[in-house]
Amino acid sequence: MRHGIVLFTSDRGSTPAAAAQAAEAAGFDTFHVPEHTHIPVKREAPHPRTGDSSLPDDRYLRTLDPWVALATAASVTTRIRLATAVALPVESDPITLAKTIASLDHLSAGRVTLGVGFGWNIDELTDHGVPAGKRRTVLREYLEAMRALWTDDEASYAGEFVSFGASWAWPKPAQARIPVIVGAGGTEKTFRWIAKSADGWLTTPGDTDIEGKARLLREIWHEAGRDGEPEISALGVRPDPENLAGLEAAGVTETIFGLPDRSPGEVEAWLQRLAGKLGLSAGNR
């Protein structure tokens, strides 16, 4: 089982480059960042954690662009994977976003993992022209269109929300397939969407019974005729040995721990302590 960290990026505290470099040195496998383009002041969509329009962290208002953040991290690391937890692809132009992600994967020698969300903030999505009742359809089309651009010499796509004729688009990603992990509540509906359109599941802070939900995902995955096993990333779990052993036995492939909103020195010390609890060592990973 791999171990990763997520930095809730903002214009204060540790930079993505410094945090990723420290995480790699401590032996972590993946460095994640989130995405919000903006937060509308007046909102109808409740935050999933607070249940109303209040936000649990002011960094929602201050989030850095994820691809710029990961590009700075790529420039100072060589091994750690570069991921989003989660990005909101439907808030970007899919052709431009495909180019950005392919460029990052090319320049980082194939280290990108695309964590995506459907988007809890309906008001934010509305400002980007995404119909509230079509979030999953739009995301599916974006992913299909981007995969065409990443893999086909002459790519084209025709959908309800994305359409373009035969086109050339290089560079192609260094990876044969950029992994796509969906961050969403562990429901049967979500798992069927993943089995059709993605490569794995990222849990949410509200998910319980991860073991049972992982079992359901694997059942749906195999029913859909998918080869191998889905990736399962557990967010915000306890780092005690018994809990980690149970998650690994249940098929969890990676745990993700959130970095504190502190100074770079404090973040580095926190990473070293967590790495010690997890038994990580940069020299043998």
PyMOL commands that set and color helices and strands:
alter all, ss='L'
color gray80, all
select helices_A, chain A and resi 16-26+58-61+66-74+89-91+94-107+122-127+132-151+188-197+210-223+241-249+264-278+282-284
alter helices_A, ss='H'
color red, helices_A
select strands_A, chain A and resi 2-6+30-33+81-84+112-116+155-158+163-167+180-183+200-202+231-235+254-258
alter strands_A, ss='S'
color yellow, strands_A
deselect
rebuild
show_as cartoon
